[in-house]
Amino acid sequence: MHSQVTIDGVACSVSAGDALSITCTTGARDSSYTEDSSIKVMRAGKGYASTQGFVYRYCALWSDERTWGGDFLPIEGDMVSIPTGRHLLVDVDSTPILNTIVVQGSLLFAPHLTDPTHHRTLDARIILVNGGYMEMGTNAFPYTSKLTVTMHGAKYDPTIPIYGQKVIGIRFGILEMHGNPRANDRVWTELKEIADVGATTITLNEAVDWAAGE
């Protein structure tokens, strides 16, 4: 099969062993890089192939000092800004309690590939997805290990207009959160009876398949 593949506006080398798969190897991000994360596959004599919504992103790693200008990684109380066109992959197991994270590009979390019990944590006072994209698993590729996002704040802490404090705010942005599929697709329900303080059991309106610790 003869195909031409363009990623982020840059043509890349292709090896196609059969008509069902394409392996594409890109080079390092260079000055020809654009903010467009689309993938275009042109097959000679056939036209463009459907990419089914898949995209390609050059990601900076949280753990890489080069992501932070060769300086040290964020420390407690810092503000993190992810500008348009930048994609930050959180590959550390935990972060300090950050003051604010502003997402205008992409903030991405990838599950552990082999360990479903692996636990990653993110701690912040405010997360504002301002025209950007925050992903913790997608419908097609759910987050299959453990991830805890903890928002911190007290009554009289500073706030941001409209959204307040201790909040994940979405302003013209996208928040994707998808965990492991549930057997009965029921991720929440209501109490059927009042639960007293100190109770060790509760009665719900519907049966659920929740696991310990959830």
KEGU-123587 format. One line per 10 residues: their letters; for each residue x, y, z of N, C-alpha, C, O. Coordinates in nm, 4 decimals. Atoms other than C-alpha are relative to their C-alpha. Layout:
a) X Y Z X Y Z X Y Z X Y Z  ...
END
This chain:
mhsqvtidgv) 0.0840 -0.1183 0.0000 0.0000 0.0000 0.0000 0.0876 0.1234 0.0000 0.1834 0.1304 0.0769  -0.0755 -0.1237 0.0067 0.1332 0.3431 -0.0896 -0.0836 0.1109 0.0617 -0.1926 0.1424 0.0139  0.0744 -0.1038 -0.0704 0.0279 0.6166 0.1496 0.0917 0.1149 0.0357 0.2130 0.0980 0.0484  -0.0715 -0.1154 -0.0507 0.1323 0.9627 0.2520 -0.0692 0.0447 0.1267 -0.1907 0.0646 0.1280  0.0579 -0.0379 -0.1287 0.0821 1.0612 0.6145 0.0545 0.1360 0.0402 0.1749 0.1606 0.0331  -0.0378 -0.1322 -0.0488 0.0848 1.4169 0.7455 -0.0493 0.0146 0.1429 -0.1675 -0.0054 0.1711  0.0338 -0.0207 -0.1402 0.0933 1.4873 1.1188 0.0412 0.1412 0.0381 0.1556 0.1812 0.0167  -0.0270 -0.1395 -0.0365 0.0677 1.8436 1.2501 0.0556 0.0779 -0.1177 0.1395 0.1661 -0.0995  -0.0467 -0.0719 0.1170 0.1245 1.9619 0.8950 0.1360 -0.0427 -0.0498 0.1879 0.0159 -0.1448  -0.1335 0.0463 0.0370 0.4538 1.7707 0.8707 -0.0093 -0.1406 -0.0569 -0.0624 -0.2300 0.0089
acsvsagdal) -0.0021 0.1337 0.0587 0.4971 1.4749 0.6341 0.1028 -0.0848 0.0736 0.2089 -0.0350 0.1112  -0.0924 0.0865 -0.0724 0.6614 1.1749 0.8011 0.0144 -0.1321 -0.0746 -0.0658 -0.1660 -0.1616  -0.0277 0.1255 0.0679 0.8087 0.8433 0.6955 -0.1018 -0.1052 0.0391 -0.1490 -0.1087 0.1527  0.1053 0.0985 -0.0205 0.5683 0.5541 0.6601 0.0484 -0.1374 -0.0420 0.1137 -0.1525 -0.1452  -0.0170 0.1384 0.0437 0.6011 0.1782 0.6552 -0.1343 -0.0679 0.0112 -0.1985 -0.0635 0.1161  0.1304 0.0652 0.0026 0.2937 -0.0176 0.5559 0.0174 -0.1454 -0.0389 0.0393 -0.1772 -0.1557  -0.0207 0.1409 0.0284 0.3221 -0.3922 0.5873 -0.1204 -0.0651 -0.0643 -0.1056 -0.1643 -0.1358  0.1201 0.0541 0.0611 -0.0365 -0.4586 0.4851 -0.1003 0.1134 -0.0139 -0.0709 0.2287 0.0176  0.0994 -0.1035 0.0268 -0.3526 -0.2757 0.3976 -0.0746 0.0435 0.1256 -0.1597 0.1322 0.1182  0.0762 -0.0286 -0.1201 -0.4738 -0.2637 0.7584 0.0731 0.0877 0.0996 0.0097 0.1396 0.1914
sitcttgard) -0.0731 -0.0757 -0.1011 -0.1978 -0.0814 0.9457 0.1068 0.0872 -0.0642 0.1607 0.0552 -0.1702  -0.1049 -0.0917 0.0418 0.0429 0.2082 0.9063 0.0853 0.0311 0.1217 0.0318 0.0665 0.2268  -0.0920 -0.0403 -0.1056 0.3499 0.2673 1.1217 0.0687 0.1279 -0.0447 0.1348 0.1306 -0.1486  -0.0517 -0.1314 0.0372 0.4549 0.6308 1.1170 0.1002 0.0458 0.1040 0.0701 0.0456 0.2234  -0.1045 -0.0478 -0.0897 0.7780 0.7636 1.2674 0.0261 0.1476 -0.0269 0.0633 0.1855 -0.1380  -0.0230 -0.1431 0.0156 0.8077 1.1370 1.3265 0.1375 0.0361 0.0542 0.1969 -0.0377 0.1329  -0.1231 -0.0532 -0.0545 1.1165 1.3400 1.3918 -0.0279 0.0867 0.1206 -0.1405 0.0934 0.1700  0.0169 -0.0908 -0.1125 1.1766 1.5842 1.6716 -0.0835 0.1205 -0.0433 -0.0848 0.1576 -0.1606  0.0783 -0.1200 0.0294 0.9465 1.8839 1.6937 0.0938 0.1104 -0.0487 0.1970 0.1367 0.0130  -0.0860 -0.1043 0.0548 1.0897 2.1631 1.4789 -0.0822 0.1227 -0.0348 -0.1993 0.1325 0.0020
ssytedssik) 0.0648 -0.1278 0.0278 1.0042 2.5071 1.3454 -0.1204 -0.0140 -0.0914 -0.2011 0.0784 -0.1019  0.1147 0.0196 0.0891 0.7556 2.3581 1.0980 -0.1228 -0.0484 0.0753 -0.2302 -0.0628 0.0169  0.1115 0.0485 -0.0814 0.5368 2.2359 1.3842 -0.1105 0.1054 0.0075 -0.0827 0.2248 0.0189  0.1148 -0.0887 -0.0158 0.1880 2.3855 1.4010 -0.0826 -0.0461 0.1184 -0.0566 -0.1516 0.1764  0.0864 0.0369 -0.1112 -0.0811 2.3824 1.6662 -0.1048 -0.1029 -0.0417 -0.1773 -0.1554 0.0428  0.0967 0.0968 0.0506 -0.2907 2.1546 1.4472 0.0442 -0.1414 0.0352 0.1526 -0.1844 -0.0042  -0.0353 0.1352 -0.0426 -0.2952 1.8054 1.5995 -0.0656 -0.1068 -0.0874 -0.0711 -0.2236 -0.0487  0.0718 0.0943 0.0843 -0.4816 1.6428 1.3122 0.0951 -0.0956 -0.0709 0.2139 -0.0675 -0.0861  -0.0731 0.0993 0.0781 -0.3676 1.3351 1.1204 -0.0729 -0.0171 -0.1327 -0.1944 -0.0370 -0.1348  0.0595 0.0189 0.1324 -0.4270 1.3067 0.7457 0.0715 -0.1153 -0.0698 0.1941 -0.1149 -0.0813
vmragkgyas) -0.0548 0.1170 0.0698 -0.3756 0.9778 0.5605 -0.0544 -0.0011 -0.1430 -0.1747 -0.0157 -0.1643  0.0387 0.0008 0.1407 -0.3796 0.9913 0.1800 0.0485 -0.1292 -0.0641 0.1681 -0.1584 -0.0627  -0.0371 0.1229 0.0708 -0.3859 0.6623 -0.0107 -0.0076 0.0250 -0.1506 -0.1086 0.0716 -0.2033  -0.0106 -0.0280 0.1428 -0.2731 0.6829 -0.3707 -0.1167 -0.0624 -0.0762 -0.1441 -0.1817 -0.0640  0.1107 0.0479 0.0815 -0.5679 0.6554 -0.6067 -0.1288 -0.0237 0.0760 -0.2304 -0.0589 0.0159  0.1193 0.0268 -0.0812 -0.8138 0.6237 -0.3169 -0.0521 0.1243 0.0707 -0.1719 0.1348 0.0969  0.0404 -0.1188 -0.0745 -0.8185 0.9601 -0.1409 0.0348 -0.0103 0.1472 0.1145 -0.0950 0.1876  -0.0310 -0.0050 -0.1431 -0.8125 1.0411 0.2285 -0.0708 -0.1132 0.0751 -0.1864 -0.1454 0.0477  0.0567 0.1044 -0.0857 -0.8682 0.7648 0.4834 -0.0573 0.0628 0.1268 -0.0123 0.1688 0.1704  0.0576 -0.0473 -0.1252 -1.0818 0.8094 0.7934 0.0962 -0.0281 0.1148 0.1453 -0.1401 0.1291
tqgfvyryca) -0.0864 0.0179 -0.1178 -0.8724 0.8643 1.1072 -0.0808 -0.0145 0.1279 -0.0239 -0.0269 0.2364  0.0909 0.0270 -0.1116 -1.1764 0.8241 1.3348 0.0265 0.0886 0.1207 0.0115 0.0456 0.2351  -0.0173 -0.0959 -0.1088 -1.0932 1.1319 1.5381 0.1335 -0.0067 0.0716 0.1562 0.0707 0.1646  -0.1298 0.0077 -0.0658 -0.7402 1.0273 1.6357 0.0828 0.1243 -0.0301 0.0772 0.1799 -0.1398  -0.0881 -0.1145 0.0165 -0.4918 1.3088 1.6899 0.1406 -0.0379 0.0449 0.1617 -0.1433 0.1050  -0.1390 0.0228 -0.0387 -0.1169 1.3351 1.7436 0.0501 0.1261 0.0695 0.0301 0.2370 0.0199  -0.0510 -0.1157 -0.0733 0.0487 1.5598 2.0001 0.1467 -0.0204 0.0365 0.1855 -0.1275 0.0833  -0.1336 -0.0029 -0.0569 0.4092 1.6447 2.0720 -0.0159 0.0419 0.1461 -0.0595 0.1534 0.1745  0.0229 -0.0263 -0.1425 0.4057 1.6239 2.4527 0.1302 0.0313 0.0726 0.2338 -0.0301 0.0471  -0.1076 -0.0250 -0.0954 0.6361 1.7761 2.7109 -0.0302 -0.0806 0.1257 -0.1458 -0.0904 0.1669
lwsdertwgg) 0.0189 0.0815 -0.1193 0.6902 1.5564 3.0171 0.0166 0.0852 0.1255 0.1087 0.1663 0.1354  -0.0090 -0.0719 -0.1272 0.6257 1.6938 3.3648 0.1345 -0.0275 0.0669 0.1925 0.0617 0.1288  -0.1223 0.0408 -0.0695 0.9318 1.5032 3.4891 0.1274 0.0549 -0.0634 0.2352 0.0428 -0.0052  -0.1168 -0.0459 0.0751 1.1653 1.6636 3.2333 0.0297 0.1459 0.0347 -0.0552 0.2329 0.0149  -0.0359 -0.1368 -0.0367 1.3507 1.9734 3.3564 -0.0040 0.0945 -0.1198 -0.0238 0.2149 -0.1035  0.0057 -0.0858 0.1183 1.3600 2.0986 2.9965 -0.1391 0.0582 -0.0211 -0.1540 0.1644 -0.0817  0.1361 -0.0517 0.0088 0.9826 2.1387 3.0167 -0.0128 0.1326 0.0737 -0.0927 0.2187 0.0367  0.0063 -0.1186 -0.0854 1.0433 2.4045 3.2800 0.1177 0.0939 -0.0255 0.1635 0.1643 0.0646  -0.1084 -0.0897 0.0381 1.3174 2.5877 3.0919 0.1350 -0.0402 0.0556 0.2225 0.0447 0.0727  -0.1261 0.0462 -0.0566 1.5975 2.3720 3.2330 0.0109 0.0247 0.1490 0.1143 -0.0027 0.2099
dflpiegdmv) 0.0022 -0.0289 -0.1430 1.5000 2.4772 3.5834 -0.0601 -0.1193 0.0740 -0.0861 -0.2233 0.0135  0.0567 0.1093 -0.0782 1.3612 2.2633 3.8665 -0.1495 -0.0116 -0.0252 -0.2132 0.0811 -0.0751  0.1428 0.0256 0.0162 1.0144 2.1104 3.8604 -0.0802 0.0888 0.0947 -0.0250 0.1392 0.1925  0.0825 -0.0837 -0.0874 0.7221 2.3033 4.0154 0.0038 -0.0464 0.1445 0.0090 -0.1659 0.1733  0.0008 0.0283 -0.1432 0.7225 2.3270 4.3942 -0.1306 0.0515 0.0597 -0.2080 0.1195 -0.0077  0.1255 -0.0376 -0.0646 0.4428 2.3835 4.6444 -0.0248 0.1506 -0.0091 0.0640 0.2321 0.0158  0.0378 -0.1400 0.0097 0.2577 2.7078 4.5895 0.0220 0.0624 -0.1356 -0.0202 0.1758 -0.1580  -0.0254 -0.0538 0.1343 0.3698 2.7537 4.2282 -0.1287 0.0072 -0.0814 -0.2278 -0.0600 -0.0527  0.1048 -0.0041 0.1007 0.1423 2.8498 3.9430 0.0554 -0.0601 -0.1278 0.1672 -0.0279 -0.1678  -0.0414 0.0647 0.1240 0.1628 2.6384 3.6267 -0.0902 0.0492 -0.1129 -0.2127 0.0433 -0.1025
siptgrhllv) 0.0755 -0.0460 0.1162 0.0582 2.7819 3.2904 0.0385 -0.0846 -0.1205 0.1567 -0.1004 -0.1512  -0.0216 0.0803 0.1208 0.0184 2.5630 2.9817 -0.0582 0.0792 -0.1172 -0.1797 0.0784 -0.1367  0.0514 -0.0882 0.1052 -0.0072 2.7988 2.6809 -0.0566 -0.0774 -0.1178 -0.0347 -0.1978 -0.1315  0.0555 0.0577 0.1214 -0.1913 2.7338 2.3583 0.1108 -0.0622 -0.0845 0.2163 -0.0018 -0.1044  -0.0978 0.0686 0.0828 -0.0074 2.4825 2.1418 0.0964 -0.0881 0.0755 0.1735 -0.1616 0.0138  -0.0863 0.0865 -0.0812 0.1733 2.3132 2.4327 -0.0837 -0.1100 0.0611 -0.1989 -0.0883 0.0986  0.0700 0.1156 -0.0543 0.0787 1.9679 2.5581 0.0876 -0.0597 0.1099 0.1989 -0.1050 0.0832  -0.0765 0.0446 -0.1164 0.1928 1.8635 2.9071 -0.0545 -0.1337 0.0487 -0.1715 -0.1451 0.0851  0.0370 0.1337 -0.0467 0.1886 1.4947 3.0024 0.0497 -0.0179 0.1429 0.1695 -0.0079 0.1692  -0.0360 0.0206 -0.1406 0.1821 1.4298 3.3781 0.0483 -0.1434 0.0163 -0.0314 -0.2372 0.0200
dvdstpilnt) -0.0588 0.1336 -0.0113 0.4210 1.1372 3.4154 0.0651 -0.0220 0.1357 0.1388 -0.1191 0.1529  -0.0500 0.0181 -0.1355 0.5109 1.1853 3.7841 -0.1100 -0.0622 0.0850 -0.2284 -0.0482 0.0544  0.0994 0.0669 -0.0836 0.3411 0.9876 4.0593 -0.0786 0.0977 0.0867 -0.1930 0.0707 0.1235  0.0695 -0.0980 -0.0838 0.2552 1.2981 4.2627 0.0549 0.1390 -0.0277 0.1691 0.1543 -0.0711  -0.0428 -0.1383 0.0121 0.2721 1.6749 4.2478 -0.0110 0.0667 0.1372 -0.0846 0.0188 0.2234  0.0243 -0.0783 -0.1211 0.3094 1.9301 4.5270 -0.1359 0.0695 -0.0109 -0.1998 0.0651 -0.1160  0.1246 -0.0758 0.0047 0.0054 2.1389 4.6187 0.0281 0.1299 -0.0742 0.0923 0.2206 -0.0212  -0.0226 -0.1168 0.0836 0.0076 2.3933 4.3383 -0.1082 0.1041 0.0259 -0.2212 0.0708 0.0615  0.0981 -0.1052 -0.0223 -0.1623 2.7285 4.3681 -0.1057 0.0007 -0.1095 -0.2255 -0.0057 -0.0815  0.0924 -0.0071 0.1130 -0.3150 2.7442 4.0200 0.0607 -0.0699 -0.1201 0.1812 -0.0607 -0.1433
ivvqgsllfa) -0.0396 0.0558 0.1288 -0.2973 2.5488 3.6946 -0.0943 0.0588 -0.1052 -0.2156 0.0386 -0.0989  0.0793 -0.0580 0.1086 -0.4149 2.7376 3.3850 0.0305 -0.0778 -0.1269 0.1453 -0.0829 -0.1710  -0.0166 0.0868 0.1162 -0.4697 2.5128 3.0836 -0.0599 0.0688 -0.1229 -0.1818 0.0763 -0.1384  0.0434 -0.0530 0.1293 -0.4852 2.6844 2.7448 0.0398 -0.0948 -0.1131 -0.0189 -0.0922 -0.2213  -0.0375 0.1080 0.0901 -0.3079 2.3982 2.5680 -0.0651 -0.1289 0.0456 -0.1878 -0.1389 0.0494  0.0544 0.1290 -0.0444 -0.3450 2.0400 2.6931 0.0722 -0.0469 0.1258 0.1944 -0.0363 0.1354  -0.0526 0.0660 -0.1186 -0.2962 1.8751 3.0341 -0.0484 -0.1439 -0.0057 -0.1684 -0.1703 0.0023  0.0352 0.1380 0.0315 -0.2851 1.4993 2.9830 0.0518 -0.0949 0.1075 0.1600 -0.0749 0.1627  -0.0396 0.1058 -0.0932 -0.2716 1.1958 3.2124 -0.0126 -0.1326 -0.0728 -0.1159 -0.1616 -0.1332  0.0028 0.1325 0.0626 -0.1821 0.8506 3.0827 0.0056 -0.1064 0.1085 0.0865 -0.0945 0.2006
phltdpthhr) -0.0031 0.1056 -0.1013 -0.2562 0.5352 3.2850 0.1267 -0.0835 -0.0115 0.1939 -0.0836 -0.1147  -0.1124 0.0932 0.0038 0.0141 0.2875 3.3774 -0.0347 -0.1135 -0.0952 -0.1461 -0.1658 -0.0927  0.0298 0.0964 0.1057 0.0449 0.0403 3.0934 -0.0204 -0.1422 0.0510 -0.0929 -0.2202 -0.0105  0.0056 0.1400 -0.0454 0.0825 -0.2762 3.3020 -0.0537 -0.0182 0.1412 -0.0927 -0.1291 0.1778  0.0376 0.0135 -0.1405 -0.0119 -0.2013 3.6644 -0.1302 0.0758 0.0279 -0.1272 0.1981 0.0419  0.1270 -0.0685 -0.0251 -0.3828 -0.1263 3.7258 -0.0095 0.0596 0.1395 -0.0986 0.1405 0.1650  0.0031 -0.0542 -0.1360 -0.3045 -0.0508 4.0941 0.0892 0.1232 0.0138 0.0906 0.1871 0.1191  -0.0862 -0.1184 -0.0063 -0.0550 0.2245 4.0094 -0.0844 0.1236 0.0308 -0.1903 0.1441 -0.0286  0.0782 -0.1135 -0.0477 -0.1686 0.5444 4.1826 0.0754 0.1298 -0.0257 0.1879 0.1479 0.0209  -0.0570 -0.1324 0.0280 -0.0997 0.8969 4.0541 -0.0885 0.1052 0.0654 -0.2108 0.0910 0.0668
tldariilvn) 0.0779 -0.1042 -0.0664 -0.2049 1.2127 4.2406 0.0381 0.1374 -0.0546 0.1538 0.1626 -0.0885  -0.0196 -0.1400 0.0362 -0.2457 1.5773 4.1420 -0.0683 0.0854 0.1060 -0.1847 0.0626 0.1391  0.0531 -0.0853 -0.1055 -0.2945 1.8466 4.4069 0.0101 0.1460 -0.0430 0.1155 0.1915 -0.0874  0.0006 -0.1409 0.0387 -0.3956 2.2064 4.3387 -0.1118 0.0721 0.0735 -0.2030 0.0094 0.1275  0.1066 -0.0807 -0.0582 -0.6057 2.4929 4.4719 -0.1028 0.0390 -0.1063 -0.2231 0.0396 -0.0800  0.0888 -0.0369 0.1092 -0.7490 2.6012 4.1366 0.0551 -0.0591 -0.1293 0.1748 -0.0492 -0.1559  -0.0336 0.0404 0.1368 -0.7461 2.4410 3.7909 -0.0992 0.0695 -0.0916 -0.2201 0.0507 -0.0780  0.0865 -0.0695 0.0945 -0.8818 2.6599 3.5119 0.0360 -0.0449 -0.1407 0.1446 -0.0155 -0.1908  -0.0177 0.0423 0.1386 -0.9206 2.5010 3.1693 -0.0576 0.1122 -0.0865 -0.1775 0.1158 -0.1142  0.0411 -0.1222 0.0687 -0.9330 2.8255 2.9728 0.0225 -0.0161 -0.1506 0.1269 0.0220 -0.2036
ggymemgtna) -0.0128 0.0240 0.1429 -0.9976 2.7282 2.6117 0.0881 -0.1181 -0.0344 0.1165 -0.1425 -0.1516  -0.0905 0.1127 0.0216 -0.7753 2.4234 2.6572 -0.0690 -0.1339 0.0152 -0.1908 -0.1456 0.0012  0.0473 0.1385 -0.0020 -0.8105 2.0500 2.7034 0.0680 -0.0723 0.1148 0.1908 -0.0715 0.1244  -0.0521 0.0783 -0.1112 -0.7684 1.8369 3.0166 -0.0540 -0.1409 -0.0128 -0.1753 -0.1611 -0.0191  0.0402 0.1378 0.0274 -0.7732 1.4603 2.9726 0.0496 -0.0952 0.1070 0.1691 -0.1025 0.1358  -0.0292 0.1097 -0.0922 -0.7892 1.1822 3.2305 -0.0737 -0.1228 -0.0514 -0.1694 -0.1697 0.0103  0.0668 0.1094 0.0674 -0.8839 0.8985 2.9979 -0.1071 0.0511 -0.0946 -0.1692 0.1544 -0.0695  0.1057 -0.0330 0.0947 -1.1180 0.9102 2.7002 -0.0979 -0.1155 -0.0080 -0.0733 -0.2224 0.0479  0.0993 0.1060 0.0145 -1.4247 0.7096 2.6091 0.0597 -0.1215 -0.0700 0.0314 -0.2356 -0.0334  -0.0615 0.1113 0.0739 -1.2199 0.5026 2.3632 0.1172 -0.0606 0.0766 0.1420 -0.1807 0.0662
fpytskltvt) -0.1173 0.0456 -0.0736 -0.9123 0.4785 2.5906 -0.0108 0.0488 0.1441 0.0505 0.1493 0.1802  0.0208 -0.0457 -0.1381 -1.0223 0.5019 2.9565 0.1268 -0.0092 0.0837 0.2205 -0.0817 0.0503  -0.1120 0.0046 -0.0942 -0.7829 0.5634 3.2443 -0.0140 -0.1279 0.0814 -0.1080 -0.1423 0.1595  0.0162 0.1351 -0.0545 -0.7191 0.2071 3.3618 0.0747 -0.0244 0.1303 0.0576 -0.1301 0.1909  -0.0586 0.0120 -0.1333 -0.5028 0.2661 3.6710 -0.0653 0.1040 0.0905 -0.1739 0.1523 0.0587  0.0663 -0.0854 -0.0991 -0.5713 0.4911 3.9722 0.0523 0.1440 -0.0091 0.1723 0.1669 -0.0245  -0.0353 -0.1414 0.0073 -0.5747 0.8713 3.9656 -0.0875 0.0769 0.0976 -0.2100 0.0647 0.0956  0.0728 -0.0828 -0.0955 -0.6711 1.1107 4.2446 0.0380 0.1455 -0.0212 0.1554 0.1817 -0.0128  -0.0195 -0.1450 0.0098 -0.7124 1.4839 4.1864 -0.0640 0.0622 0.1232 -0.1844 0.0481 0.1449  0.0482 -0.0595 -0.1246 -0.7446 1.6741 4.5147 0.0080 0.1515 -0.0100 0.1144 0.2077 -0.0360
mhgakydpti) 0.0045 -0.1453 0.0002 -0.8550 2.0364 4.5253 0.0058 0.0495 0.1444 -0.0659 -0.0007 0.2310  -0.0242 -0.0501 -0.1356 -0.7399 2.2342 4.8301 -0.0531 0.1424 0.0128 -0.0541 0.2181 -0.0843  0.0453 -0.1359 -0.0207 -0.8819 2.5483 4.9831 -0.0700 0.0154 0.1334 -0.1161 -0.0817 0.1934  0.0699 -0.0340 -0.1242 -1.0286 2.7238 5.2864 -0.0981 0.1128 -0.0291 -0.0957 0.1726 -0.1367  0.1125 -0.0900 0.0209 -1.3247 2.9546 5.3325 0.0412 0.1360 -0.0538 -0.0258 0.1896 -0.1421  -0.0359 -0.1366 0.0376 -1.1401 3.2839 5.2915 0.1202 0.0060 -0.0942 0.1849 0.1101 -0.1053  -0.1061 -0.0017 0.1006 -0.8839 3.1825 5.0300 -0.0412 0.0863 -0.1190 -0.1604 0.1060 -0.1430  0.0329 -0.0778 0.1209 -0.8587 3.3990 4.7143 -0.0815 -0.0836 -0.0987 -0.0668 -0.2055 -0.1066  0.0849 0.0664 0.0981 -1.1105 3.3173 4.4434 0.0234 0.0597 -0.1381 0.0855 0.1651 -0.1514  0.0026 -0.0577 0.1338 -1.1398 3.3667 4.0693 -0.1462 0.0301 -0.0340 -0.2353 -0.0469 0.0017
piygqkvigi) 0.1396 -0.0388 0.0272 -1.4502 3.5475 3.9390 -0.0788 -0.1123 -0.0660 -0.0265 -0.1862 -0.1494  0.0970 0.0972 0.0513 -1.7498 3.3269 3.8598 0.0260 -0.1407 0.0542 -0.0669 -0.2079 0.0991  -0.0297 0.1396 -0.0311 -1.5679 3.0016 3.9411 0.0284 -0.0243 0.1479 0.0092 -0.1359 0.1964  -0.0266 0.0175 -0.1413 -1.4678 3.0611 4.3024 0.1384 -0.0554 0.0279 0.2348 -0.0217 -0.0408  -0.1277 0.0603 -0.0366 -1.1922 2.8594 4.4689 -0.0190 -0.1478 0.0317 -0.1315 -0.1956 0.0464  0.0033 0.1460 -0.0173 -1.1042 2.4949 4.5280 -0.0866 -0.0620 -0.1083 -0.1855 -0.1296 -0.0798  0.0912 0.0296 0.1098 -1.2428 2.4277 4.1833 0.0771 -0.0403 -0.1252 0.1895 0.0048 -0.1473  -0.0431 0.0205 0.1386 -1.1841 2.2818 3.8382 -0.0994 0.0763 -0.0863 -0.2141 0.0345 -0.1020  0.0867 -0.0849 0.0794 -1.3259 2.5546 3.6169 0.0242 -0.0219 -0.1487 0.1387 -0.0341 -0.1922  -0.0103 0.0213 0.1443 -1.3978 2.5064 3.2468 -0.0559 0.1235 -0.0704 -0.1747 0.1535 -0.0585
rfgilemhgn) 0.0419 -0.1187 0.0749 -1.4103 2.8202 3.0284 0.0337 -0.0219 -0.1468 0.1494 -0.0098 -0.1870  -0.0195 0.0283 0.1426 -1.4577 2.7379 2.6598 0.1054 -0.1092 -0.0209 0.1803 -0.1062 -0.1186  -0.0965 0.1088 0.0095 -1.2510 2.4248 2.7206 -0.0689 -0.1350 0.0040 -0.1915 -0.1436 -0.0022  0.0518 0.1378 -0.0027 -1.2925 2.0477 2.7377 0.0658 -0.0753 0.1154 0.1876 -0.0691 0.1323  -0.0489 0.0884 -0.1055 -1.2572 1.8140 3.0370 -0.0480 -0.1407 -0.0305 -0.1683 -0.1667 -0.0332  0.0319 0.1415 0.0264 -1.2430 1.4408 2.9571 0.0415 -0.0807 0.1224 0.1576 -0.0760 0.1630  -0.0285 0.0864 -0.1148 -1.2671 1.1992 3.2538 -0.0713 -0.1328 -0.0218 -0.1938 -0.1408 -0.0133  0.0587 0.1315 0.0246 -1.3193 0.8314 3.1792 0.0847 -0.1055 0.0707 0.2033 -0.1211 0.0416  -0.0674 0.1098 -0.0665 -1.2294 0.5440 3.4097 -0.0422 -0.1334 -0.0586 -0.1043 -0.1392 -0.1648  0.0369 0.1332 0.0473 -1.2742 0.1705 3.3741 -0.1515 -0.0128 -0.0153 -0.2260 0.0332 0.0712
prandrvwte) 0.1443 0.0217 0.0164 -1.6163 0.0748 3.2348 -0.0554 -0.0837 0.1145 0.0116 -0.1741 0.1646  0.0634 0.0746 -0.1079 -1.8589 -0.0524 3.4986 -0.0927 -0.1063 -0.0582 -0.1462 -0.0916 -0.1681  0.0808 0.1113 0.0486 -2.0496 -0.3758 3.4676 -0.1437 0.0424 -0.0266 -0.2055 -0.0027 -0.1231  0.1396 -0.0409 0.0183 -2.3867 -0.2046 3.5096 -0.0118 0.1459 -0.0419 -0.1218 0.2011 -0.0432  -0.0003 -0.1383 0.0472 -2.2853 0.1431 3.3860 -0.0533 0.0985 0.1033 -0.0864 0.2116 0.0677  0.0521 -0.0910 -0.1023 -2.3998 0.2935 3.7171 0.1161 0.0521 0.0846 0.1741 -0.0219 0.1641  -0.1133 -0.0580 -0.0714 -2.1372 0.5308 3.8554 -0.0445 0.0833 0.1194 0.0384 0.1224 0.2016  0.0516 -0.0695 -0.1179 -2.3624 0.7113 4.1034 -0.1448 -0.0412 0.0237 -0.2133 -0.0890 -0.0668  0.1389 0.0270 -0.0343 -2.6906 0.6624 4.2840 -0.0350 0.0812 0.1230 0.0460 0.1617 0.1690  0.0452 -0.0737 -0.1176 -2.8892 0.7979 4.5782 -0.0249 -0.0953 0.1166 -0.0481 -0.2148 0.0984
lkeiadvgat) 0.0324 0.0781 -0.1178 -2.9408 0.6807 4.9312 -0.1491 -0.0331 0.0026 -0.2328 0.0515 -0.0291  0.1397 0.0388 -0.0169 -3.2617 0.4863 4.9884 -0.0474 0.0324 0.1408 -0.1646 0.0633 0.1626  0.0317 -0.0302 -0.1393 -3.2480 0.5414 5.3645 0.1063 0.0930 0.0559 0.2191 0.0949 0.0065  -0.0950 -0.0905 -0.0646 -3.0806 0.8004 5.5854 0.1152 -0.0799 0.0588 0.0945 -0.1854 0.1188  -0.1184 0.0630 -0.0585 -2.7263 0.7079 5.6851 0.0415 0.0804 0.1229 0.0759 0.1980 0.1119  -0.0347 -0.0677 -0.1240 -2.6535 0.7929 6.0474 0.1508 0.0182 0.0123 0.2281 -0.0560 -0.0484  -0.1427 -0.0204 -0.0278 -2.3191 0.9291 6.1651 0.0581 -0.1258 0.0637 0.0018 -0.1801 0.1587  -0.0650 0.1190 -0.0532 -2.0839 0.6389 6.2292 -0.0502 -0.1298 -0.0587 -0.0015 -0.2367 -0.0220  0.0536 0.1224 0.0601 -2.2838 0.3934 6.0202 0.1074 -0.0701 -0.0826 0.1892 -0.0045 -0.1472  -0.0967 0.0791 0.0773 -2.0799 0.1126 5.8623 -0.0624 -0.0606 -0.1243 0.0070 -0.1239 -0.2039
titlneavdw) 0.0683 0.0469 0.1200 -2.3406 0.0234 5.6002 -0.0969 0.1084 -0.0467 -0.1432 0.1905 0.0324  0.1001 -0.0907 0.0559 -2.5668 0.2212 5.3693 -0.0918 -0.0789 -0.0920 -0.0540 -0.1837 -0.1443  0.0965 0.0623 0.0902 -2.8762 0.1313 5.1679 -0.0233 0.0930 -0.1174 -0.0588 0.2094 -0.0991  0.0087 -0.0807 0.1207 -2.8884 0.2537 4.8089 -0.1256 -0.0328 -0.0790 -0.1896 -0.1358 -0.0577  0.1178 0.0219 0.0843 -3.1654 0.2884 4.5544 0.0201 -0.1112 -0.1009 -0.0741 -0.1826 -0.1350  -0.0295 0.1016 0.1010 -2.9918 0.0606 4.3041 0.1256 -0.0762 0.0379 0.2081 -0.0292 0.1162  -0.1208 0.0800 -0.0211 -2.7331 -0.2140 4.3059 0.1160 0.0615 -0.0778 0.0972 0.1120 -0.1885  -0.1200 -0.0551 0.0635 -2.3780 -0.1016 4.2223 0.1130 -0.1015 0.0094 0.1059 -0.1970 0.0868  -0.1150 0.0903 -0.0054 -2.0452 -0.2717 4.1571 0.1245 0.0748 0.0475 0.2352 0.0464 0.0017  -0.1122 -0.0772 -0.0521 -1.8263 -0.0244 4.3483 0.0969 -0.0908 0.0755 0.0574 -0.1891 0.1381
aage) -0.1039 0.0760 -0.0699 -1.4976 -0.1551 4.4856 0.0458 0.0777 0.1230 0.0266 0.1989 0.1324  -0.0508 -0.0637 -0.1211 -1.3398 -0.0860 4.8240 0.0970 0.1118 -0.0354 0.1832 0.0966 -0.1220  -0.0884 -0.1137 0.0241 -1.1705 0.2524 4.8334 -0.0527 0.1006 -0.0989 0.0013 0.2108 -0.1088  0.0553 -0.0931 0.0980 -1.3832 0.4116 4.5622 -0.0911 0.1024 0.0705 -0.1477 0.1900 0.0051
END
